[in-house]
Amino acid sequence: MSLDLVLFGATGFTGKLVAEYLRGKPVRWALAGRDRGKLEALQRELGVDVPILVGDVRDPASLEAIVKQTRVVCTTVGPYAMYGAPVVAACAAHGVDYCDLTGETHWIRRMIDAHHEQAKQTGARIVHCCGFDSIPSDLGVWAVQDHALRTHGKPCSSIVYALGKSRGGISGGTIASMMNLMDEAKKDRAVRKVLLDPYALNPAGERGPDGPDQRSVELDRDLNAWTAPFVMAAINTRIVRRTNALSDYRYGRDFHYREVMSFPRGPRGFATAFGVTAALGGFFVAAALGPTRKLLENTVLPAPGEGPDAHTRERGSFEVRLVGQGDGFRVEGRFAGKGDPGYGATSVMLAESALCLALDGRSTGGGILTPAYAMGGQLATRLRAAGFAIEAR
């Protein structure tokens, strides 16, 4: 094994951002993908002297040849439900750590069923959701609960995550993943069942008290704010609940967790929350219908390989508030970052996750894990050094 880290899918939109971030880092890494010409062009563009590895998800032997040369595979090749499984299979078989950006709950469930036991045996730490979904959720809750346990000797029994101010764009890759997810759900009842299950990613039979994600406008007393549904709650909440289960219920077996978008209390806040809820519902209706979906794809939404420009990414930002309630105490948490949350900040989160897996030692065995369970405080330290605020008081 000669490499610490392989970036697979390096020539894609997000892959290039991760490659730019890794440039100059003290790590032995390589660019990987299926097109040598594009990889060589990126190598010249970045001005880096790193190896180029060629592999294709349709050629398992080529993936095995890549995996055998490294400690960690960091992949940006999505939609993962279409292209991700062979990479996970190769890493799980050879005991190689792995991280990605998927937000596809049904596919993660498939990976758990297919590879969790093997990854436990080989020691491969397979860590999904290492971007805006779901690191602010998973590490934000981890920070709140860590503070509660150290300060009060017991965890918060409930936490609400509220996305406040955020600014950024969206890439064609994210849209492609969302559309593929909708297509699979339309065709397969089993996929719909997984998507609607609040404990879809927990070990078999391990449940808790939470119900469906919020679907309407509500006045939240804990936040003292109007709230609207948060589209990423469908994956983030499942990751947080899996962290709790994997960590032997460190947060408690009756732990409640939910995610929303928050707006100021008052008529203007209500109107904004209502508008966001209506727009979200309208988008999913339009995307589900053939004629309007085609119109969205041809005129409104970015195509795969496209995304926000550098100016949009640099001007972007996000701030998450987490409010935890315990037995006689309350903990306030905050996770915030500069840069477009979906791509500027996400590329940093993914790159630091890969570096953490490669360089920072390990506190867990293998399996299909979560960011907080696999990396916890090590990753929080890295992200704070990279400019993110991760706080609890």
Backbone torsions as a table, in degrees:
resi	resn	phi	psi	omega
1	MET	NA	117.4	-175.3
2	SER	-109.8	-12.4	-175.0
3	LEU	-115.8	150.2	171.7
4	ASP	-85.2	-35.3	-167.3
5	LEU	-152.2	134.8	172.0
6	VAL	-117.4	127.8	176.2
7	LEU	-97.0	106.3	-177.2
8	PHE	-96.3	130.3	-173.6
9	GLY	87.0	31.5	-171.7
10	ALA	-65.8	-23.2	-175.8
11	THR	-91.4	-2.2	175.7
12	GLY	-74.4	176.1	-174.9
13	PHE	-59.2	-54.7	-179.3
14	THR	-73.4	-34.3	178.6
15	GLY	-56.3	-41.3	178.7
16	LYS	-64.3	-38.4	178.9
17	LEU	-64.8	-40.6	177.5
18	VAL	-65.5	-41.9	179.3
19	ALA	-61.5	-41.6	177.5
20	GLU	-60.9	-39.0	-179.0
21	TYR	-69.6	-37.7	-178.1
22	LEU	-73.1	-21.8	-178.5
23	ARG	-56.6	124.4	178.1
24	GLY	88.5	-6.6	178.1
25	LYS	-75.1	148.0	-178.7
26	PRO	-77.3	70.3	-177.0
27	VAL	-147.6	144.5	176.2
28	ARG	-86.8	110.6	-173.6
29	TRP	-136.4	167.2	-179.2
30	ALA	-140.7	153.9	172.8
31	LEU	-92.1	134.7	-179.3
32	ALA	-138.2	150.5	178.7
33	GLY	174.0	-170.1	-175.1
34	ARG	-98.4	-9.6	-175.5
35	ASP	-119.1	102.8	-177.8
36	ARG	-59.8	-38.4	-178.8
37	GLY	-60.6	-45.4	178.8
38	LYS	-67.0	-37.0	178.1
39	LEU	-65.8	-41.1	178.3
40	GLU	-66.1	-37.8	177.3
41	ALA	-64.2	-40.7	177.6
42	LEU	-66.3	-39.7	177.8
43	GLN	-58.0	-43.9	178.6
44	ARG	-67.8	-42.2	-179.4
45	GLU	-60.7	-40.7	-179.2
46	LEU	-79.5	-21.3	-176.6
47	GLY	68.9	38.7	-178.3
48	VAL	-115.0	145.6	177.1
49	ASP	-106.3	74.8	179.5
50	VAL	-121.7	155.7	180.0
51	PRO	-63.1	154.9	173.0
52	ILE	-115.4	127.6	179.8
53	LEU	-120.5	130.8	-177.3
54	VAL	-106.4	126.7	178.5
55	GLY	-155.4	157.6	-177.2
56	ASP	-135.2	136.7	-179.4
57	VAL	-63.0	-17.8	177.6
58	ARG	-86.3	-0.7	-178.5
59	ASP	-127.1	87.3	-175.9
60	PRO	-55.0	-34.2	-179.5
61	ALA	-63.4	-37.3	179.8
62	SER	-68.8	-35.4	177.5
63	LEU	-68.9	-41.4	178.9
64	GLU	-61.4	-39.1	179.1
65	ALA	-62.9	-36.0	177.7
66	ILE	-71.1	-49.7	-175.0
67	VAL	-58.4	-38.6	-176.5
68	LYS	-67.3	-11.2	-177.0
69	GLN	-99.2	2.1	-170.1
70	THR	-142.3	164.5	174.4
71	ARG	-87.5	-32.9	-174.7
72	VAL	-138.4	138.6	168.1
73	VAL	-111.1	123.9	175.8
74	CYS	-110.9	116.3	-173.8
75	THR	-119.9	139.0	176.6
76	THR	-117.6	17.0	-175.3
77	VAL	-85.8	103.3	179.4
78	GLY	-127.9	175.8	-3.2
79	PRO	-58.6	135.3	-175.3
80	TYR	-66.9	-30.4	177.6
81	ALA	-64.2	-20.6	178.2
82	MET	-97.0	-35.5	-170.5
83	TYR	-125.2	-3.5	-170.0
84	GLY	-89.5	-28.9	-171.0
85	ALA	-58.8	-42.7	-179.6
86	PRO	-62.3	-31.9	179.1
87	VAL	-70.5	-44.8	177.0
88	VAL	-60.6	-44.1	-178.5
89	ALA	-60.1	-43.1	-179.6
90	ALA	-65.6	-42.1	-180.0
91	CYS	-66.9	-44.3	-179.9
92	ALA	-62.0	-39.4	-177.8
93	ALA	-68.6	-32.4	-173.0
94	HIS	-107.6	9.0	175.9
95	GLY	69.1	31.5	-177.7
96	VAL	-105.3	132.9	179.4
97	ASP	-68.6	158.7	-169.9
98	TYR	-151.5	143.3	171.0
99	CYS	-144.7	153.4	-178.0
100	ASP	-150.5	-172.7	-177.6
101	LEU	-118.6	15.3	-174.5
102	THR	-62.1	150.9	169.3
103	GLY	-127.9	22.7	-172.0
104	GLU	-96.0	93.6	-173.4
105	THR	-55.4	-45.3	-176.5
106	HIS	-63.1	-36.2	179.9
107	TRP	-71.7	-39.8	176.8
108	ILE	-60.8	-40.3	176.7
109	ARG	-59.0	-41.0	177.8
110	ARG	-62.5	-40.9	-178.9
111	MET	-67.4	-37.6	176.5
112	ILE	-61.1	-48.7	-177.5
113	ASP	-64.9	-36.1	-174.5
114	ALA	-86.7	-32.2	-166.3
115	HIS	-130.9	-5.7	-175.7
116	HIS	-60.6	-47.5	-177.4
117	GLU	-66.1	-41.2	178.5
118	GLN	-64.9	-41.8	179.4
119	ALA	-64.4	-34.8	174.9
120	LYS	-61.4	-40.6	-178.1
121	GLN	-70.8	-39.5	-177.3
122	THR	-87.4	-14.9	-178.5
123	GLY	88.0	5.9	179.5
124	ALA	-70.2	124.6	174.4
125	ARG	-93.3	105.0	-179.4
126	ILE	-97.0	110.5	-173.1
127	VAL	-119.3	107.2	176.7
128	HIS	-85.9	168.6	168.6
129	CYS	62.6	49.2	-177.8
130	CYS	-99.2	37.9	176.1
131	GLY	-131.7	-150.7	178.9
132	PHE	-58.3	-33.8	161.4
133	ASP	-109.3	109.9	20.6
134	SER	-139.3	28.4	-173.4
135	ILE	-66.6	-45.6	177.9
136	PRO	-58.4	-35.4	177.4
137	SER	-69.1	-54.7	-172.0
138	ASP	-68.2	-46.8	179.1
139	LEU	-77.3	-28.8	176.0
140	GLY	-63.9	-46.0	176.9
141	VAL	-65.3	-41.8	177.6
142	TRP	-55.8	-44.7	-178.5
143	ALA	-66.2	-41.8	178.7
144	VAL	-63.7	-45.7	-178.5
145	GLN	-70.7	-35.1	176.3
146	ASP	-62.0	-42.4	177.6
147	HIS	-64.5	-43.8	-179.6
148	ALA	-61.8	-43.6	-178.3
149	LEU	-67.4	-39.7	179.7
150	ARG	-73.2	-35.7	-174.7
151	THR	-89.0	-39.6	-172.9
152	HIS	-114.2	-6.7	177.7
153	GLY	78.1	6.1	178.6
154	LYS	-156.1	156.9	-176.9
155	PRO	-80.6	165.0	169.4
156	CYS	-67.9	140.0	178.8
157	SER	-83.1	-17.3	177.1
158	SER	-151.0	147.5	175.6
159	ILE	-139.7	136.7	171.3
160	VAL	-115.1	133.1	177.1
161	TYR	-101.0	127.9	-179.0
162	ALA	-127.5	114.1	174.2
163	LEU	-78.4	120.4	178.9
164	GLY	-98.8	-121.7	-178.2
165	LYS	-66.9	131.5	174.6
166	SER	-150.1	148.7	-179.9
167	ARG	-145.1	128.9	179.1
168	GLY	174.3	179.2	179.7
169	GLY	-111.0	-167.7	-179.4
170	ILE	-139.3	147.6	-177.2
171	SER	-103.6	162.2	177.7
172	GLY	-64.4	-29.4	178.6
173	GLY	-63.8	-41.2	177.8
174	THR	-64.4	-42.7	178.4
175	ILE	-62.2	-43.0	-180.0
176	ALA	-61.4	-41.0	178.6
177	SER	-64.0	-42.4	-179.3
178	MET	-64.4	-43.4	-179.1
179	MET	-66.8	-39.9	178.0
180	ASN	-63.2	-40.3	178.4
181	LEU	-61.2	-44.1	179.0
182	MET	-63.3	-39.3	178.9
183	ASP	-63.7	-44.7	179.8
184	GLU	-64.0	-42.4	-179.3
185	ALA	-64.2	-35.7	-179.7
186	LYS	-66.3	-35.4	-175.2
187	LYS	-87.9	-27.0	-167.3
188	ASP	-126.7	114.7	-179.6
189	ARG	-62.5	-34.0	-179.9
190	ALA	-63.4	-36.8	177.0
191	VAL	-65.6	-44.2	178.5
192	ARG	-59.5	-39.5	-179.5
193	LYS	-63.3	-43.0	178.3
194	VAL	-63.4	-44.6	-176.7
195	LEU	-63.6	-29.9	-177.9
196	LEU	-89.6	-7.8	-176.3
197	ASP	-87.0	115.9	-179.2
198	PRO	-64.9	-16.9	179.5
199	TYR	-116.9	33.0	-174.4
200	ALA	-60.3	-27.9	-175.4
201	LEU	-102.9	3.4	177.6
202	ASN	-73.5	157.7	171.0
203	PRO	-55.3	151.0	-176.1
204	ALA	-52.3	129.6	177.1
205	GLY	83.0	-6.6	-178.4
206	GLU	-91.0	111.4	-175.6
207	ARG	-120.7	-175.9	178.1
208	GLY	-159.7	-167.0	-171.1
209	PRO	-89.5	-6.2	-173.1
210	ASP	-78.0	147.0	177.3
211	GLY	-108.6	-153.7	-177.7
212	PRO	-63.8	157.2	175.5
213	ASP	-68.1	155.9	179.7
214	GLN	-60.5	139.2	-177.2
215	ARG	-125.0	-2.5	-176.4
216	SER	-139.9	178.7	176.9
217	VAL	-77.3	133.8	179.0
218	GLU	-140.5	151.4	171.6
219	LEU	-92.6	117.2	-175.4
220	ASP	-97.6	119.2	-177.8
221	ARG	-71.3	-37.4	179.5
222	ASP	-62.6	-39.2	-178.0
223	LEU	-90.4	-17.1	-172.8
224	ASN	54.4	50.8	-174.1
225	ALA	-154.8	157.6	169.0
226	TRP	-77.0	143.1	-179.1
227	THR	-130.5	152.2	177.3
228	ALA	-128.0	161.9	177.5
229	PRO	-60.0	146.5	177.2
230	PHE	-113.7	119.0	-171.8
231	VAL	-61.1	-32.1	-177.7
232	MET	-79.9	-6.1	176.0
233	ALA	-58.1	-28.2	-177.0
234	ALA	-63.1	-25.4	175.2
235	ILE	-107.3	-42.9	-174.2
236	ASN	-59.2	-44.9	-177.5
237	THR	-63.9	-34.6	179.7
238	ARG	-68.9	-36.3	177.9
239	ILE	-66.7	-45.2	179.3
240	VAL	-60.7	-42.4	-179.8
241	ARG	-68.1	-33.3	175.9
242	ARG	-68.0	-39.4	175.9
243	THR	-56.3	-46.3	-179.9
244	ASN	-59.9	-44.4	-178.9
245	ALA	-66.7	-43.8	-179.2
246	LEU	-64.0	-31.9	-177.6
247	SER	-90.3	26.0	177.9
248	ASP	58.5	39.3	175.3
249	TYR	57.9	51.6	175.7
250	ARG	-60.8	-29.7	178.8
251	TYR	-87.7	-5.5	-178.6
252	GLY	102.2	147.6	179.7
253	ARG	-73.1	-19.3	179.1
254	ASP	-104.8	23.6	-177.9
255	PHE	-67.7	127.6	176.1
256	HIS	-101.0	135.9	178.3
257	TYR	-143.7	135.5	177.6
258	ARG	-147.4	161.0	-179.0
259	GLU	-133.2	140.9	-178.8
260	VAL	-146.1	170.2	164.3
261	MET	-100.7	139.3	-175.4
262	SER	-116.3	148.7	-179.6
263	PHE	-140.2	152.9	-175.2
264	PRO	-57.6	147.6	176.8
265	ARG	-68.3	140.2	-178.7
266	GLY	127.7	172.3	-175.9
267	PRO	-58.8	-41.7	-178.6
268	ARG	-65.9	-41.5	178.2
269	GLY	-63.0	-41.4	177.8
270	PHE	-62.6	-44.3	-178.6
271	ALA	-62.1	-40.4	179.5
272	THR	-66.8	-44.7	178.9
273	ALA	-61.2	-41.0	178.7
274	PHE	-64.7	-43.0	179.8
275	GLY	-63.3	-42.1	178.7
276	VAL	-63.1	-43.8	-179.7
277	THR	-62.8	-43.9	179.6
278	ALA	-65.3	-41.3	-179.6
279	ALA	-65.1	-40.8	179.2
280	LEU	-63.1	-44.9	178.0
281	GLY	-64.0	-40.7	179.0
282	GLY	-63.5	-38.9	179.3
283	PHE	-62.2	-45.9	-176.8
284	PHE	-68.4	-34.0	175.4
285	VAL	-65.3	-46.2	-179.3
286	ALA	-63.7	-40.1	-178.2
287	ALA	-70.9	-20.9	-178.7
288	ALA	-85.4	-16.2	-177.4
289	LEU	-101.9	131.1	-174.6
290	GLY	-48.7	-58.8	-176.1
291	PRO	-61.9	-44.9	-178.4
292	THR	-72.4	-32.2	176.1
293	ARG	-62.9	-44.6	-179.8
294	LYS	-62.5	-38.0	177.7
295	LEU	-63.5	-44.1	177.7
296	LEU	-59.6	-47.0	-176.0
297	GLU	-66.7	-33.8	-175.1
298	ASN	-86.8	-24.1	-171.7
299	THR	-125.9	-21.9	-171.2
300	VAL	-115.7	-48.9	-170.8
301	LEU	-88.0	146.4	177.5
302	PRO	-70.0	149.7	178.5
303	ALA	-85.3	162.1	176.2
304	PRO	-53.7	136.7	-176.5
305	GLY	93.1	-10.0	178.3
306	GLU	-104.8	158.4	178.6
307	GLY	-173.5	-176.3	-177.8
308	PRO	-63.1	143.2	-179.8
309	ASP	-74.6	174.5	-174.3
310	ALA	-60.1	-38.3	-178.8
311	HIS	-64.0	-44.8	178.9
312	THR	-63.5	-42.3	-179.6
313	ARG	-63.4	-41.2	-177.6
314	GLU	-71.4	-33.8	-179.4
315	ARG	-79.4	-13.7	-176.1
316	GLY	-70.6	162.5	177.3
317	SER	-168.3	167.8	174.0
318	PHE	-154.4	155.6	176.5
319	GLU	-144.7	126.9	-179.9
320	VAL	-114.5	134.1	174.1
321	ARG	-109.0	134.7	177.5
322	LEU	-122.5	127.0	-179.2
323	VAL	-118.0	116.7	179.6
324	GLY	-107.1	138.3	177.6
325	GLN	-117.1	130.0	177.0
326	GLY	-122.7	-169.4	179.3
327	ASP	-77.1	89.3	180.0
328	GLY	86.5	12.4	178.2
329	PHE	-148.1	165.9	-178.8
330	ARG	-138.4	139.8	177.9
331	VAL	-125.0	130.5	176.7
332	GLU	-103.9	129.3	178.2
333	GLY	-121.5	162.0	-179.6
334	ARG	-148.9	134.5	173.4
335	PHE	-132.4	116.3	-175.6
336	ALA	-139.5	154.0	178.9
337	GLY	-155.5	156.7	174.6
338	LYS	-95.7	152.7	-177.1
339	GLY	99.7	145.6	177.0
340	ASP	-46.2	122.5	-173.2
341	PRO	-61.8	-38.2	-176.1
342	GLY	-74.7	-23.6	-174.5
343	TYR	-135.8	-49.5	177.6
344	GLY	-63.6	-56.1	179.8
345	ALA	-70.4	-37.8	-178.4
346	THR	-62.1	-41.2	-179.3
347	SER	-63.3	-35.0	176.9
348	VAL	-69.0	-44.1	179.4
349	MET	-60.3	-43.7	-179.8
350	LEU	-66.4	-45.2	-179.3
351	ALA	-61.8	-43.2	-179.9
352	GLU	-68.9	-31.5	174.8
353	SER	-63.8	-44.1	178.7
354	ALA	-63.6	-42.6	178.5
355	LEU	-64.4	-39.0	178.7
356	CYS	-62.2	-47.1	178.7
357	LEU	-62.1	-37.9	-174.8
358	ALA	-77.8	-34.9	-166.2
359	LEU	-118.1	-19.0	-166.4
360	ASP	-100.3	15.1	-179.2
361	GLY	75.8	-177.5	-175.0
362	ARG	-139.7	145.3	178.5
363	SER	-117.8	0.5	-179.8
364	THR	-134.4	166.0	170.4
365	GLY	-82.2	-164.1	-178.3
366	GLY	-88.8	177.2	179.6
367	GLY	137.8	179.8	172.3
368	ILE	-84.7	103.0	-167.9
369	LEU	-109.8	-171.6	177.3
370	THR	-126.5	160.6	-178.9
371	PRO	-56.1	-46.9	-176.8
372	ALA	-68.7	-38.4	-179.0
373	TYR	-71.3	-42.8	-175.8
374	ALA	-75.6	-34.5	-170.2
375	MET	-126.3	-30.4	173.8
376	GLY	41.3	-120.3	-175.3
377	GLY	-63.0	-30.6	178.3
378	GLN	-62.3	-44.9	179.5
379	LEU	-70.3	-39.0	177.8
380	ALA	-58.9	-41.8	178.2
381	THR	-61.7	-44.5	179.1
382	ARG	-62.4	-45.4	-176.5
383	LEU	-68.8	-36.8	174.9
384	ARG	-61.6	-42.4	178.1
385	ALA	-64.4	-26.9	179.2
386	ALA	-85.3	0.5	174.3
387	GLY	109.6	0.8	178.5
388	PHE	-83.9	147.4	172.6
389	ALA	-97.2	121.2	175.8
390	ILE	-130.0	104.4	-169.4
391	GLU	-133.4	154.6	172.6
392	ALA	-152.5	139.3	-179.9
393	ARG	-151.0	NA	NA
